[in-house]
Amino acid sequence: MATTVRSFCKINLGLAIGPPRPDGFHALTTCYQTIEAHDLVTVEAAPAAATTLRLTSPRITSNDARVPTDASNTAWKIVDLALRAHGITADVSIHIEKRLPVQGGLGAGSANAVAALLALESELGVTLRLEEKKNIAAQVGSDVPLFLIGGAILGLGRGEDVHPLPDFPPTECVLALPDTGVSTPQAFRDWDALHAPNALTPARPSDTLLLLSRALASAFPSGLPEGFSAGAATHSSGVSASGGNLGEIPESQPNRFGGVVSPGSPPNEFGGVVNPLLALVRAGIANDFEEVVFLQHPRLGQIKRLLAESPRPEESALVAALSGSGSALFGLYGSADAANAAEARLSASGIRSLRTRTLPRDDYWKQMAIGR
């Protein structure tokens, strides 16, 4: 029998680009947030004398033509690495039903990888420790490990050093999905070209790096890893906010896929505690990629304004931004009516949209499994 998993995607609630590292990657600080929008990943696997992998993904739209069905696919890569880590050979079929855009900045391909890994282990009745899964995920891509946690997540290093944050209350979200494709490597090259040092003007660190670090420290005063300080954003020890390794959060229980289900999220500001999302918004969170991506693709900047602004102030977004390097953009709204109005503005301008909600950690793991 096959195992089917919802492959939830993410948005970035702020993303700050630091200096290039010796390994060629850039130092990043970001706040990931999983959302309900998803692909479907189905895996059928059985032990075999030798490993055989097959991957299919039907072309529903022209965008799907860019979904690889060979060893370059993230789901294929992670399954191959996981089998080697388990010391198992198996006959494996992976089927990905794409509902999300490719190169959209939503981490859809990375989410597919984690969904395939979890479905594979369910099929074979085996599991790796969370730290082992994280290591494998980081080999596949910088934003793959976040999908082993879900909810609100602090991303450091090149984005792969991930730490669970206190969750936000579920919030209305509208995704704008323009046809434009944005290359992340090219966006980094454009960033470097724009901020390259010269004899007269030294390279400046990202202003957003300090801003986002301070906003995170304000919004999550007790929910940041040891060693994190506003403006530094260099922590890489792998220690969670609770003082233990990820997957060892006190009073948490793993679900059938090994995900951490927390004992509960803090109340929102109406319960006496400030909603961390609103604290981030008030601090002016931003995405550094917008500085270069909007130069190359001005239409994306126009779409952000459609998401953000409404003639009726109560219908404006709490926050609107590019997700990752794009091309998808998102708006978060305080009510269903405000989200409806944003969808209407996008539709009137001929922009495809997708209505969804933010997905806290508990719900992420509870809703992931469809069944066998």
N, C-alpha and C positions, 0 to 999 in steps of 0.2 A: 504493500500500500504506500501511497505517496503522502508527504507532509507539505501542507500549504501554509505559508506565513505571510502576514501583512508586513510589507517593507516600508515602514514610516520614514518620512524625510525630515529635514530640519531647515530652520532659518538661522541667521546670525543676528543676534541682538547686540550689535556693535562688533567691529573688527578693526584692530589696530595692527599696522605693519611695522615691525621693528627692523633693525639692520640685518643685512645678509649674514649668514653664519658660515663658518669654514666649510661645511658640507654642501654649500650652495643653496640651502633653503633659507627663508627669512624667518626671523623670530616673530611669533604672532601672539596676540592676546585676543581672545574672542569669547563671547557668551553664546553657546549653541542653545537652541530650543527645539525639541522635537514637536512635530505637528501631525494632525490626523491624516493628511493627504498621503497616499501610499501607492506603491506597486504591489503586485502579488508574485511571490516566488514559491515555486513548487519543486520539491526534490524527492526523487525516488532512488533509493540506494540499497544495495545488498552486497555482502562480502563476496569477493571473487578472487580467482588465482592471480589476476593482474588488474591494475586500475585502468578503467576506461571512463572517460568523461564525455558527455554530450550536453550541449546547451542550445536551447531554442528560444526565440522571442519573435512573435509575429509582428509584422509591420502594419500597425493600425493607422499611423499617419506617416508623412514623409520624414518627420523627425526621428522615427524609430529606425530609419535606415542606418543611423550611426551607432546602433547598439551592436557591439561585436558579439559573435557567437563562437569565438575560439578562445585560445589561451590568454588573449589580451583582456578578456572580460574580468572584472573584479570578482564576480561570483566564482568563476572557474578558478582563478588564482587562489582564493582563500580555501576552497574545497580541496584543491591539490595540496596546499600547505598543511591543512588540518589532517588529512589522511596520513601524510608523512609523519606529523607530530604524534598521531595515535599509533603509528606503526601498522596501519591497516591498508589492505588493497581492496578495492570495491568497484562495482559497476554502478555508475552514478549518472542520472539524468537530471538536468536542471532546466526548468521552464520559467521564464520571466514574462509576466504580463505587464507591459509598460503602460502606466497611466500618467507618468510624470515626464517632464521634458529632459532631454539629454543636454549637458552643458548648461544647466539652468541655475547652478549655484545652490541647489537644494540638497545636494549629497545623495541623489537617488541611486547612483551606481554604487556608492559606498554602503548605503543601506541595503541594497541588493546583496552585497557580499556578506554582511552579518546575518541577514535572513537566511541565506544559503548555508552558512556555517551552522546556525542553530537547527535548521531543518535537517541537515546531514546528521548531526549528533542525535537528533530525535529518531531518525530512521535507523541508525546503527546501534542505538542504545548505549552510547558512550558520551563522555563529556570531559573537557579539559578544564583546569582551574581558570578562573577569570583572568589572572595575570598572564597565563599562557595564551589565552584567546586575545588579550590586548596586544601582546607581542606579535602574534601572527597578523592581527588586523593592521598594526602599524606598518608592517612590511608591504601591505597591499596599498595603503593610501593614508594620507595625513588625517583625513576626517572619518576614517572607518571606525576607530575605537570608540567614538562618541556613541555609536549605536549599540554598544554593549552596556551602556548606562541608561540613556533615555532621560527625558525631562529637561530641566535646566542644567547646563554643564559648562564649567569653565574649561577652556582649551588654551594650553600654553605650548611652549616649544615651537614646533611647526604646525601645531594644532592637534597633535596626537597624544599629548600629555594631558589627560582628561580627568576632571574631578567633579563629582556630583555637587550641585548647588541646591539650596532650598527651592522648592518648586513655586512657580507662579500659579495663581488660580487659572483655570481654563479660560481662554480669551478668544473672542471672535477674530478670525484671520481671513483676509482676502489676498490671494496670490494673483499677481498680474504675470501672464505668460506670453511675452512677445515672441515672435518667430526668430528674433536675433539670437545667434549663438556667440557666447563669449568664451575665449580660451583663457584659462587661468594662467598658464605659463606666460602668455603674451601680456596679460594684465600685470604680472610681476615685472616683466621686462619694461613695460611702459612706466611703471612706478619708479623703477631704478633709473630710467632715462630722465624722468622728470626731476628726480631728487639727487642725481649724480653730483658728487662734489667737484668743485673746480677751484682754481687758484684764488678766486675772489669770494666765492660763496661756499662755505663748508656745508657738508650734508647735514640736514637737521633731522633729528628723530621725529617720528610721527607725533604730531600734536595729539592725535586721537589716542595714542598709547598712554600718555599721562592721564588724559581725560577719562578713558575707559577704566584704567586701573583705579583711579579715585572713585569712579562711579561704582565699580564692583565692590571696593572696600566699604563704601557707604551702604550699598544695598544688601550686602551679605557680611555684616561685621563678624559673625561667628561661623560663616560657611565657606571660608577660603582656606586653601592648603597652607601648611606651615611654610614659612619662607617667602610667602607672597607679600609684597609691599607695593603701595601705590607708586606707579611710575617705573618699578623695576621689572615686573612681569617676566622673571627669569626662572621661576621655580620649576624643577624637573625631577623631584625626588620620588614621585609616585605615591606620596602619602596623602590620604584623603583628609577632609576637614575634621573628621571624627578622630584622627590620630592613627588610624589603622590603614592597611592596604585596601584598595578598592575591592569591593566584594566582601569586606569584613566589617561593614557598618553595624554598630550595635543595634540589637533588637530587630534586625532585618531578616527576612526570610526569602530564600531563592525560590523562583517559580520553576515550572517544568523545563524552561530553557536556561535556567541558571542565572536569570536576571535578578537584580536586587529590588525588592519591594519594600519601600521605607515604611516606618510606623505611622507616617502621616505628614502632611505639609503644614506649614505654619498658617494661621488664619490671615485673611487679607486685612487691609487697613480698617475695614468696617468691624473687624473683630478685635481691634485694639493694637494690631501690629501692622506696620506699613508694608504694603504689597511691594516686594522687591522690584517688580516690573515698573511700577510707577516711580520708584526711586531712581531706577536707571533712566527712565524717560526724562525726569526732572533734571538729571545731571547732563542731559544733552548727548546721549550715546550716538555714535556715528560709525560709518563704515569707510575706511580709508580707500577701498577700491573705487568708490564713487568718484573720487578725484580724477582718476585716469579713465575709467570705463565710460563716464558721461562725456568726456572729451571725444572719445572715439565713437560713441553711440549716443548722440544728443537726445534721440527719441526716448531713451531710457530715463533721462532726467525729467522729461515731460510727463512720463507715466508715473514717476514718483510723486509729482505734484498732484496728479489726478487722484492718487491714493491718499495723499496727505490732507488735501484742502477741500473744504465744502463751503458753499455759501451759508450754510447753517453750522455755526461753531460746534454744536453738540454732535454733528455728524463727521467731524474731522477725525483723523487717525490719532490714536495715542502716540504711535510712532509709525513711520513709513520709511523703508530703506531697501537698498539692494541686498540680496542674500548672497553671501560669499562674493564671488567675482561676477555674479549674474549669469544669465540675463534675467532671471526671475526676480521680481520685486514683491514686497509684502507690505500690508498695512494691518495693524492691530487696532481693534475698535472696542469701545466701552459698551456697545449694545448691538443687538441684531439689526436694528433699524439703521444704525450708522454703517454697518457692513453692507446692508442692502443698497444704501445710497452709493457706496463706493463701487459696488458691482455695476450699478446703473451708469455711473460716470465712465467706467471703463468700456462698457458695452456701447455707449454712445460714440466713443472714439475708435471703435473697432478693435479693441484689445481683448483678447481671450483671458478669462479669469477663472479661478477655482476657489470656491468657498470652503473653508476648513476652520479648525480651531487648534489652539496650542494643546499639547498632550503631556500632562504631568507624568512623572516617572511610574507611579503605580499603574496608571491607565495604559501607559506604553506597554508594559509587560502583560497586563491582563488582557488587552485587546489584540496582541500580536498573533496568537495561535488561532487558526481557523479549524484545523483538525487533520486527521489522518484518514 
